[in-house]
């Protein structure tokens, strides 16, 4: 059986977007074995998805790691490699793969056989860019994240049973602090939601502990799901939430992909045409400095968008 390698290391938002073209590739190359090269962080996510027949791990370490992964890729004798990461690192991979093998490659790299190019002055969104890239191979694209496999009809959290609730996602990676809105501001939004009989449900992990602790100290009537909100739970929560409020961060893409009405709080570091979730269910408020966005501004947006 012929084999196809898809390369996608991260980040979470891009992973969510890439499920769209991964599903399209799987449908198009139905008689091929589809293998994914990704990082350990996303292995469990893809294991559950059934989008891949096999997963290879590349944690992007030093030169020895590069040599070993390139040797493995070349020995697999892939028919096609589809680089959905399109990074400087994967461009280097492609250079050496072309040098030592006859594998055909689809990527944005100048070394690719089937190269997708775009104008830096008019960059596409992640989904549109990846979709246009694989269309060069004749793949028909849907341009919509494929996440139905996260659906769990038996999902229940007793604290939200028969309640109107609203997701609050205050986290952000440490390297993107300029995209992070104040935890005290989020607490004021929670207080407003409680005043209109809507339960704020706070999602996050240990990385978000400091922010969530501040929110809970300011407003203790929230439902705190820190470390109890893995991706499948976030997806289930999103399906039935009144809405969601978030920084520009990975889980926002998952929330938006569920169809949940999503309101984003953005600084000028977020490109609204390329990297934030796209869709009619996504709205945002944006200022040059995110701390110039006041809680009253967000409350007014919530009233208008969610009609509450």
Secondary structure, 3 states (H helix, E strand, C coil): CCEEEEECCCCHHHHHHHHHHHHHHHHHCCCCEEEEEECHHHHHHHHHHCCCCEEEECCCCCHHHHHHHHHHHHHHCCCEEEECCCCHHHHHHHHHHHHHCCCEEEECCCCCCEECCCCCCCCCCHHHHHHHHHHCCCCCCCCCCCCHHHCCCCCCCHHHCCCCEEEEECCCCHHHHHHCCCHHHHHHHHHHHHHCCCEEEEEECHHHHHHHHHHHHHCCCCEEEECCCCHHHHHHHHHHCCEEEECCCHHHHHHHHCCCCEEEEECCCCCCCCCCCCCCCEEEEECCCHHHCCHHHHHHHHHHHHCC
